[in-house]
Amino acid sequence: MKKINIVLLAVLLSVFASACNMKAGANPTPATPVENQADGTQGNGLSGDGSDAQVTGTGLAGTENGSATEGSEGTLGTENDYGTGEVQELEANAPASPENVITEASQIVKEGSEHGYYYEQLSAPEKTWYEEIYAILSSVSGELILSADGNTTVGADGLDKIFQCVMHDHPELFFVKGYTYTLYTYGEELAKIGFAGTYTMTAEQKEEMQKQIDAAVEECLSGIDRQASDYEKVKYVYEYVIYRTSYNKEAVDNQNICSVFIGKESVCQGYAKSVQYLLQKLDIPATLVIGKVHGTESHAWNLVQVDGEYYYLDATWGDASYTSQGEAAAVAVLPDISYDYLCVTTADMAKTHTIESPVTMPECTAIAANYYVMEGAYFYSYDTNALAAFFDKGYDEDRVAVTLRCADEAVYNTFFEELITNQQIFHYLNSVDGRVAFAQDADKFSMTFWLVNE
């Protein structure tokens, strides 16, 4: 949880310090983790001599399923958990399935299905299994056999990676809980691998839930011109999700989009998947990113593409309902939204976020679509004319507070010296009593000023 202390300053200004502590929500009905094996493999069953055998295992979708208490963090991801191997002896000459029964996953793959960033990072055999696993999950299917080409090139050990890639690319799979797999062997030779999804609801319940999601999404998208720029679309979705969602670690379905679109309260993964879902509807490439913040606390955010360049986005950290007010908060009203994590670089994110990804993520270096750059609030030098225009814009838009960002530490130090130490801030604020409230973030080179209207 990020704690922000706001101080009301007299003519002699004091320095404000803020402390940021993450708090993530726990799944209210967490999946029970299956037993871990020491080596993470598919089991230790032995094949029957001259007969077929099957070994089964289980995996779970990444979930925040710790019983998080106030001020603590749930455990993100039982992503690699497998069930203990089980062997079932089958007759070697068992009859084949009837021709009209679908047994191969390749039979239900739809041509032209759109995937995402994670898909593009996979090898050709991995992409084939990705397409088949997506087809199984999206159709709420039971076990089907994966293409044999992946048996040796990908194997059972690669299943979890591909499953996670599918789930990270596809927020519409809100009904997926996890998966099971089956290894079919003949003697000591692997013959085929079966894959099945595990689900939180039936196909009929999924369709009913989808109708509610569609209605909420239609309402959202009616507020944005489809001809808007990439940046305008991303900013609109960022604001829409934040303004209409309350952070609540006890929210129902908080690991998927239902919590935001139906319940209107969620945790980080619900925020991130909903942002992703809406941006994909607006033809903006977006995907889910999983990792840690402050080194140990599990978190989820987004990778988005704006005008061909990659940026990171964290709507959870932009939501004031995720922020607890400090003791002095009563003297100033917190802004409803922070734009510190709207289209930022890898370097910016790395100060607090650490990525844990099944594939290599891009190095985001562009700043052209960064919020502060786009809104005229990014300063490369101490420019009094630009500062006057910046504050005038805040007043014209009836903003409660405005935040500016400096290009580097040297510029930031100059701003602090001129505006705070030398008290030049009173040239720009309509302060009738010689007081001003402000906050600073030396790590981000940013300063926030509450506008005092006459």
Secondary structure as GFF3:
##gff-version 3
##sequence-region A 1 454
A	DSSP	beta_strand	2	4	.	.	.	ID=ss1
A	DSSP	beta_strand	7	9	.	.	.	ID=ss2
A	DSSP	beta_strand	19	20	.	.	.	ID=ss3
A	DSSP	beta_strand	52	60	.	.	.	ID=ss4
A	DSSP	beta_strand	87	90	.	.	.	ID=ss5
A	DSSP	three_ten_helix	105	108	.	.	.	ID=ss6
A	DSSP	alpha_helix	117	120	.	.	.	ID=ss7
A	DSSP	alpha_helix	124	138	.	.	.	ID=ss8
A	DSSP	beta_strand	144	145	.	.	.	ID=ss9
A	DSSP	alpha_helix	150	153	.	.	.	ID=ss10
A	DSSP	three_ten_helix	156	158	.	.	.	ID=ss11
A	DSSP	alpha_helix	159	169	.	.	.	ID=ss12
A	DSSP	beta_strand	176	186	.	.	.	ID=ss13
A	DSSP	beta_strand	189	199	.	.	.	ID=ss14
A	DSSP	alpha_helix	203	221	.	.	.	ID=ss15
A	DSSP	alpha_helix	230	243	.	.	.	ID=ss16
A	DSSP	beta_strand	246	247	.	.	.	ID=ss17
A	DSSP	alpha_helix	258	258	.	.	.	ID=ss18
A	DSSP	pi_helix	259	263	.	.	.	ID=ss19
A	DSSP	beta_strand	265	266	.	.	.	ID=ss20
A	DSSP	alpha_helix	268	281	.	.	.	ID=ss21
A	DSSP	beta_strand	286	293	.	.	.	ID=ss22
A	DSSP	beta_strand	297	306	.	.	.	ID=ss23
A	DSSP	beta_strand	309	313	.	.	.	ID=ss24
A	DSSP	three_ten_helix	316	318	.	.	.	ID=ss25
A	DSSP	three_ten_helix	320	322	.	.	.	ID=ss26
A	DSSP	beta_strand	323	325	.	.	.	ID=ss27
A	DSSP	three_ten_helix	329	331	.	.	.	ID=ss28
A	DSSP	beta_strand	342	344	.	.	.	ID=ss29
A	DSSP	alpha_helix	346	350	.	.	.	ID=ss30
A	DSSP	beta_strand	353	355	.	.	.	ID=ss31
A	DSSP	alpha_helix	371	374	.	.	.	ID=ss32
A	DSSP	beta_strand	378	379	.	.	.	ID=ss33
A	DSSP	alpha_helix	384	396	.	.	.	ID=ss34
A	DSSP	beta_strand	401	406	.	.	.	ID=ss35
A	DSSP	alpha_helix	409	416	.	.	.	ID=ss36
A	DSSP	pi_helix	417	421	.	.	.	ID=ss37
A	DSSP	three_ten_helix	424	427	.	.	.	ID=ss38
A	DSSP	beta_strand	436	441	.	.	.	ID=ss39
A	DSSP	beta_strand	446	450	.	.	.	ID=ss40
###
